[in-house]
């Protein structure tokens, strides 16, 4: 069958709709027309720039060797904003955070994996990178995302005092160039418990509707063979990367 992976917390929020069937449709379309690349190289570039102090030109040269022009240009459009934001910051420490899971309901466990945390002069920082060029998480969806992240962070005494910032690298409406908007998560309204549970229930229902619709379908570009499941293409980025 076509592969519907469990979405991350941020993808849950971005794909949330008021109607569970609309959520299902969005998830099915993402499976049938999956993204052709992901932004994972940028996390390595940020680490090299911030922690290893690799020269910026050397990082750009490395990204410039990516063969696919569209992917290369997309990544390069982010790097000047990254350099500007982290210019002058010299962390006392840097570390990754172990993946944990948020229970959405009906047995659905959504993964949450922060890319990094770092400390400067006793203050712990938790940056969340939103690399979508268009349609970043906003309004009630953003409140849902921040509410869920808050609950996960508060489970860890070592992280509850972290300064949670969302770095949004999207384009302004009508503008083809990216800008960086740094959003202090403390300014985002949290959802009331009742509303949060309502939204999660709608998403869980949509997810399982999508599973049913995808049952028996082959993965994109592969023909289904009776009695044999199609093999995954290891080169294909994951649905929610």
C-alpha positions in Angstrom: 0.0 0.0 0.0 1.0 3.6 -0.3 3.0 4.7 2.7 1.4 7.1 5.1 3.8 7.8 7.9 2.7 9.3 11.2 3.2 13.1 10.9 5.4 15.1 13.2 3.8 17.6 15.6 4.5 20.5 13.1 3.0 18.6 10.2 0.0 17.7 12.2 -0.6 21.4 12.9 0.1 22.5 9.3 -2.3 19.9 7.8 -5.1 20.4 10.4 -8.5 21.3 9.0 -11.9 21.8 10.6 -13.3 18.7 8.7 -11.6 15.3 9.2 -12.3 14.4 5.6 -10.4 17.5 4.4 -7.5 16.3 6.6 -7.7 12.9 5.0 -7.7 14.4 1.5 -4.6 16.5 2.4 -2.7 13.5 3.7 -3.6 11.3 0.8 -2.5 13.9 -1.7 0.8 14.3 0.2 1.4 10.5 -0.2 0.4 10.4 -3.9 2.4 13.6 -4.7 5.2 13.5 -2.1 7.8 16.3 -1.7 10.9 15.7 -3.9 13.4 16.9 -1.3 13.8 17.9 2.3 15.6 20.5 4.3 17.8 18.2 6.4 21.1 19.5 4.9 20.3 22.9 6.5 20.4 21.5 10.0 24.0 20.2 9.4 24.9 23.6 7.8 23.6 25.4 10.9 25.5 23.2 13.2 28.7 23.6 11.2 28.3 27.4 11.2 27.2 27.8 14.9 29.2 25.2 16.7 32.1 24.1 14.5 32.7 27.6 13.1 33.1 26.3 9.6 33.6 29.3 7.3 30.4 30.5 5.6 31.9 30.4 2.1 32.9 26.8 2.7 29.3 25.8 3.7 27.9 27.6 0.7 30.4 25.8 -1.6 29.2 22.5 -0.1 25.6 23.3 -0.8 26.5 24.5 -4.3 27.6 21.0 -5.2 24.1 19.6 -4.9 23.2 18.5 -8.4 19.5 19.4 -8.6 19.2 23.1 -9.3 15.9 23.6 -7.6 17.0 21.9 -4.4 20.3 23.8 -4.5 18.7 27.2 -5.0 16.1 26.6 -2.3 18.7 25.8 0.3 20.9 28.6 -0.7 18.0 31.1 -0.4 17.9 30.3 3.3 21.6 30.5 4.3 22.0 34.3 4.2 19.2 34.6 6.7 20.7 31.9 8.9 24.0 33.6 8.9 22.5 37.0 9.7 20.4 35.5 12.6 23.3 33.6 14.3 26.0 36.2 13.6 27.8 37.0 16.8 26.2 34.2 18.8 28.8 31.9 20.4 27.0 29.1 22.4 28.4 27.8 25.6 27.1 24.4 24.5 25.0 22.7 21.9 23.1 19.4 21.9 20.4 17.5 20.1 17.3 16.4 21.9 16.0 12.9 22.1 12.8 12.2 20.1 9.7 11.8 22.2 6.0 11.3 21.3 2.7 13.1 21.9 -0.5 11.0 22.3 -3.1 12.4 19.9 -5.8 9.8 20.6 -7.0 6.5 19.2 -3.5 5.1 19.8 -1.9 7.6 17.4 1.5 8.7 18.8 2.9 11.8 17.0 6.7 12.2 17.0 8.4 15.3 18.3 12.1 15.8 17.6 13.6 19.2 18.3 16.6 19.9 16.0 18.8 21.4 18.7 19.1 23.3 21.9 21.9 25.6 22.8 22.9 27.8 25.8 24.3 31.3 25.9 25.3 32.9 29.2 23.0 30.7 31.3 20.0 31.0 29.0 18.8 27.9 27.2 17.5 28.4 23.6 15.2 26.1 21.7 14.9 27.3 18.1 12.3 25.7 15.8 13.0 26.1 12.1 10.1 26.5 9.7 11.7 26.3 6.2 8.4 26.2 4.2 8.5 28.8 1.5 4.8 29.3 1.5 1.9 28.6 3.8 3.7 28.4 7.1 1.8 27.4 10.2 -0.3 30.4 11.4 -3.3 31.4 13.5 -5.1 28.6 15.3 -2.8 26.0 13.8 0.2 27.8 15.2 -1.5 27.9 18.6 -2.0 24.1 18.3 1.6 23.6 17.5 2.9 25.7 20.3 0.5 24.2 22.8 1.6 20.7 22.0 5.3 21.6 22.1 4.8 23.4 25.4 3.3 20.2 26.9 6.2 18.1 25.6 8.8 20.6 26.9 7.2 20.8 30.3 7.6 17.1 30.7 11.4 17.6 30.9 12.7 19.7 33.8 15.9 20.4 31.8 13.9 22.0 29.0 11.0 23.8 30.7 13.0 27.0 31.1 14.2 27.1 27.5 13.4 30.1 25.4 11.2 28.7 22.6 11.6 30.6 19.3 10.1 29.8 15.9 12.3 30.9 13.0 10.0 31.3 10.0 11.9 31.5 6.7 8.8 31.9 4.4 8.1 34.5 1.7 5.9 37.4 2.4 2.7 37.4 0.3 3.4 38.7 -3.1 7.2 38.5 -2.6 9.4 35.7 -4.1 12.2 36.3 -1.7 12.4 34.7 1.8 12.5 36.7 4.9 13.2 35.6 8.5 10.5 36.2 11.1 11.6 35.3 14.6 8.5 34.5 16.7 8.7 34.4 20.5 6.5 31.4 21.4 5.5 33.2 24.6 3.4 35.6 22.5 1.4 32.8 20.9 -2.0 32.1 22.6 -2.3 28.6 24.0 -5.4 26.6 23.3 -7.8 25.8 26.0 -7.8 22.1 26.9 -11.2 21.4 25.4 -10.4 23.0 22.1 -7.1 21.2 21.9 -8.7 17.8 22.4 -11.4 18.6 19.8 -8.7 19.5 17.2 -6.6 16.4 18.0 -9.7 14.1 17.7 -10.5 15.6 14.3 -7.0 15.0 13.1 -6.8 11.5 14.4 -10.1 10.7 12.6 -8.7 12.2 9.4 -5.5 10.2 9.7 -7.4 6.9 9.9 -9.7 7.8 7.1 -6.6 8.5 5.0 -5.2 5.1 6.0 -8.4 3.4 4.7 -8.3 5.3 1.5 -4.7 4.4 0.8 -5.1 0.7 1.6 -4.3 -1.4 -1.4 -2.8 1.5 -3.4 0.7 1.2 -4.7 3.4 3.8 -3.9 3.7 6.6 -6.4 5.4 5.4 -9.6 5.1 1.7 -8.8 2.6 -0.8 -10.1 0.9 -3.0 -7.6 1.7 -6.7 -8.0 -0.8 -9.2 -6.6 0.5 -10.9 -3.5 3.6 -8.7 -3.3 4.0 -5.3 -1.7 6.0 -2.8 -3.7 9.5 -2.1 -2.4 10.3 1.3 -1.0 12.6 3.6 -3.0 15.4 4.5 -0.6 16.1 7.7 -2.5 12.6 9.0 -2.0 12.4 11.5 0.9 9.9 10.7 3.6 6.4 12.2 3.3 6.8 14.5 6.2 10.6 15.4 5.8 
